[in-house]
Amino acid sequence: MPLRRNIRSMLSNDVGIDLGTANTLVYIRGQGIVVNEPSVVAVNQKTGTVVAVGAQAKDMLGRTPQHITAVKPIIEGVISDFEVTEEMMRYLLNRAQRDVRKFFGPRVVVGVPSGITNVETRAVRDATISAGAREVHIIEEPMAAAIGIRLPVLEPVGNMIIDIGGGTTDIAVISLGGIVVSKNLKVAGDRLNSDIINYIRNEFKILIGEKTAEYIKLAIGSVTAPGTGGRPTDPLTDPVPESLEAVIRGRDLVTGLPREVVVTDADIREATRQSIETLVEAAKETLEMTPPEIIADVMHRGVYVTGGGALFRGLADLLHEHLKIPVIVADDPLSAVARGTGVVLEDLPRFADVLIKNDDALPSAHF
């Protein structure tokens, strides 16, 4: 078996892909994460050709002429434009393997949101094969994230993980290599951006774009007031927290002219309050459906938070306040899924049971 593995590694690369709504990460076995690009593609509508992919395409959002469209082919964790997704994955795979080109196409493990349909899974598999892969395996993102942060997912121990991405949030309780209870929400980074855009439009009568909303979310966004640690404030004992501020520019909806205003972290909290409450309630509901023995494990081990949303200020403290369980933000939460696909590739037979079953595996899968 080691001889076969060595021969395979000489002839073909092992590649892990975190196919995210906001960003796509590519892992190459033996090298680690080699690509981390926004999931955005710019297409020339006149010629049908791809103009740019990744960060270069993201810079074009909202700034393109009529014949060029910058699009996100992954919406809420699933493929919305098959051809554009295929082009994006081909570009990213070629770029990742630029210095390690092999004779055969790569063996690929792709992370997808939990609970996606068979049709959506097939779309991911077909797009990956069309992009140049010879063999494709699919894994659910909360499972990949748990493996990536080295939780003992194959052991008879309960593990709870909340993976907050750009398009979806996956909440899963894992034991013995399987997901015991899970919940998939469309409340994630993109929803928070939309909340901020709508709030600024309604409260300040200014229209801003998605990039501006993301900027202020990262710059001053928080779900709890600074210094409160997720608990209710006491005006008699708590010092007055310093507010965070940011200047934003947009189009005045009344005059149609440019205008700038100052927004604070309190504005962002109010804008995202309902979405954050939905996320917290979903975490509570997941715990309510969890078997008691696993609940005991989760109480002892804590809840792990991964994905870009894990970095949202105060979210871990708020979850701890409501769930009454320790909440831990994983190290480097943004790359947890990609690292998990890499761990699976290191020993695919051992992790075979955690993969989504592939009934139509290619003959080359046994190479």
N, C-alpha and C positions, 0 to 999 in steps of 0.2 A: 504493500500500500504506500509506504513512504516513497518508493521508487516511482510509482505511477504519479504521485503528487508532484515529485520533482520534475518529471518529464512534462506534466501539464503546465507547471509554472514557467518552464522554458518556452513553451509553445503558445501560451495564452495568458492574458492578464486576468486577475480577479478584481472586480470593480464593485464597490458599494455606492448606491445613489440614494440620497435623501431628496426625493422629488417634492419640494415644498411649494406652497402657494406664493410665498414671498421670496425665498431663496432656494437654490438647488446646490447641494454639496456633493462632491464626488471623492470617493476614497479609493486609493489604489493599494492593494496588498503589498506590504514591504515599504511603502512610502508614506502612508497616512493620507490625510485630507489634502488634496492637491488643487481642488477647484471649489470656490465658494462664490457663486454669482447670483444676482437677482434673477428670478424666473420671469424675465421680460424679453420679448423679441420684437424688433422693429422690422416691418415688412413694407416693401415698395408695392403699392396696389396696382401700379401700371404694369410692372414686369412680373410681379409675383415672387420676386427674389427677397431673400433675407438680407437686410441692410446691417443689422447689428444684433448682438445677443448679450445678455447679462448687464453689467454695470453701464456699458456704453449705451445700450438700449434704454435702460432706466433713466439715464440723463435726458433722453429724448421725450419722456412722458410729458404731455401737455405743451410741447414745444415743436411739434412736427408740422410740416406743410400738409396740405390736403391729401397728397398722393402717398404719404408715408404714415403708417399707423403703428404705434407702439402698443403692443398687447401683452396681457398676461394669459398664457394658454392654460394655466392651472387655476381653476376657480374653486374655492372651498375644498381644496385637497384633491380634486379629481380633474381629469382632462376635459377641457371645454372645446379645444381646437386641436384635433388629432395631428394634422399636418404640421402646424407650427410647433407643437410639442416634439414631434419627431425631429424636426430641424434643430430645435434647441438641444435635444439630447445628443444628436449626432455631433453638433459643434462641441458640446461639453466633453463627450467621450473622446473625440479626436484631440481636443486640447489636453485632457488629462493624460492621454497615452502618447503624447508628442515625443517624449524622450524614452519611452519604453514600449515601442511598437513591437508586437509579436506576430507570429505566422497566422494564428487563428484569431477570430473575434473573441472578445472577453466573455467570461462568465460573470453575470451581474446579479446582485441582490438589490432590490428596490424597496424602499419603505413607502407605504401608503397608509392613509387614515384607517382606523378600525371601523368595521361595519360597512365598507363600501360594497357595492353589488358585484355580482359575477361579471356583468357587462363592463363595469368600470375597471375591474381587475384585468379583464382581457384587453381592454384598451391600453392599459399601462404596459402589459406584456408585449402586445403587438408593436407599440411605439418603440419600445426598447430594442426589440428584434430588428425592426426596420432601421433603427439608428446604428446597427452594426453588431449587436450582441449575438453570440451563438447559443447562449443558454441563459434563461432568466428565472429567478426565484423571487417571490413576493413575500414581504413580511410586514405585519402591521406596525405602525410607527410607535405606539406605546410599548410594544414588546421590544422593538429595536432599541428604543431609548433606555429601557430598563437594562438590557444587555450591555448597552454602551456605557452605562455608569456602574457596571459590574454588580448589579443586584443578582442574588441567587435564584434566577427564574426557574431553573430546572429542579430545584429542591422543594420538598413539601413544606414551604414557608410562604406566608402571605406577603406580597409586596404591592404597594399602591403607588401609582405614578400618574401625574397630571402633566401632559405634554401640550403646551400652548404654542401653537404655530401661528402662521399668518392667516390661514383660511379656516382652520378648525382647531378645536381643543379636544383632545382624547383623554378621558379619565378611565383608568383600567386598574383592576385588581388581578394580580397574576400569581399563580401557584402551579408547580409541577409542569412547567413548560406550556401552560395554557392560560387564556384569559378567562377568569371566573365570572367577573361582572365588568361591563364596560358601558361607557356613555360617550357619544360623539356629538359635539356642539358646533354650530356655525358661529360661535362667539369666540373671536380670537383677534389677532392684531389688526386685520383689515376692518373688522366690525368696529373696533375702537376708533380707527381713523375716520370711518363714516360718521360715528357718533360725534366726533370733534368737529367735522365739517358742518354737520347739521346744527350743532350748538352755536358755532360761530356765526352761521347764517342767521339763525333765529334771534340770538341775543345781541349781536353786534352789527347785523345787517351787512355783513361782508362775505363775499364768496371767495373761498380759498381752495387750492387744489390738494390732491392726495399727498404729494410730497411735503407740502407745508404742514399738513395735519400730522404726518409721521414725524416731522422734525420737532414740533412742539410736544408731541407725545413722549419722544425720547428725551427732550431737553428738560421739561418741567413736569411731565406726567407723574401722577402718584395716586394711589387709591386710599391713602390715609394721610392726614395732616402730618407734616414733618415733626418728628420727635414724639409722636403719640404711640408708636409701636402697634398700631392696629386696634388699640382700645379706645373707648369713649373718652373724650377730653373732660377734664374737671377745671372749670374756669377759676376755681379758688386756689388750686394747688399747682396746676400746670402752667409753665411759662408760656407767653404768647409766642407761637412758632413763627419763624421767619418764612415768609411766602416766597415761592420761586416765580420768576416773571420771564416773559419772552415777548419780543416785539414781532408781530406778524403783519404781512402786507397782502392786500387782496383788492378785489374790485368792489366798490361801494354799490350795493344793490339799488340805492335810491338815486344817486347821481350818475352812476356808471363810471365814475372816475376812480383812480387808485387812492387807497387810504390805508393807513397803518394804525394799529391799536396795540395796547399792551394787554396780554392775557396772563392769568396767574394759575398756579397749580390747583387752586380752588375751582377755577373754571373747568379745568380738565377733569377733576373729580366729579363735578356735577354732570359733565357731558357723558362720562363713561359709567356713571353710577348704576344704571339699570343693567347694562351688560355685565358688569362685575358681579352684581347681585345674582344674575342668572347663572354665572359660572360657579359661584359659591353654593347656590342651591343644588346644582347638578352634582357637585362633589358630595354634598350631604345625602342626596338620593342614592348615589352609588354606594356610600357606606351603609345606608339603610338596607340595601339589597345584598350586602355581603354576609356570608355565613359567619356565625359567631367565633369559631376557632380562628378564622382568618382575620376577623376584627381584632382579636387579641394580639395576633402577630403585628398587625398594622399599628396598633396603639404602642407596641414596644419598639418597632423599627422606625415608625414615622412615615409621612407621605413625602415623596420626592417630586419636585417640580422641574420640568425641563422645557426646552423650546425658548424662543425669543421672549415670550410673555413672562417667563420666569424672572426676567430682569426688570419688570415693571415695578416701580418703587412701592413698597409696602404690601404687595400682594401676598407674599408668604406670611407676613404677620397677620393680615386679615383672615387668611385661611385658617391659621392656627387659632385665632380668636373664636371663629365660628365652629370649627371641627373639634376643638379641644384635644388635638393630637399634634405632636411635633411635626413641623413642616420644614423640609430641607430643600434649599435651592442647590441643584447639582452643580458640580464644577463644570465650567464651560458648557452651559446648558444648550447653547445653540448648535453644537456639533454632536450631541448625544446620539441622535438617530444614525448619523453617518458613521460614528464610531461603532455603533451596534452592528451595522451591516458588515463592518470590517471584522468584528469578532466572530460573526457567523461564518464569514468566508474562511477564517482560519481553521474551522472544524465543522464543515457543512454537515457531515453525517450525524454529529452529536446534536446539532440544532435542527435536524430535519423536521421534528414534530412542531416546531414553533412557526414554520413557514406555512403560508396559505397553499393548500393542495393544488398542484398543477396537473390536471388530468391529461393535458396535451403536451407533455414535455417533449422537447426535440430529441431525436435519436442521439445527437451529439452530447446529450446530458450525461451519457455513460462513458464519455471519453476519458 
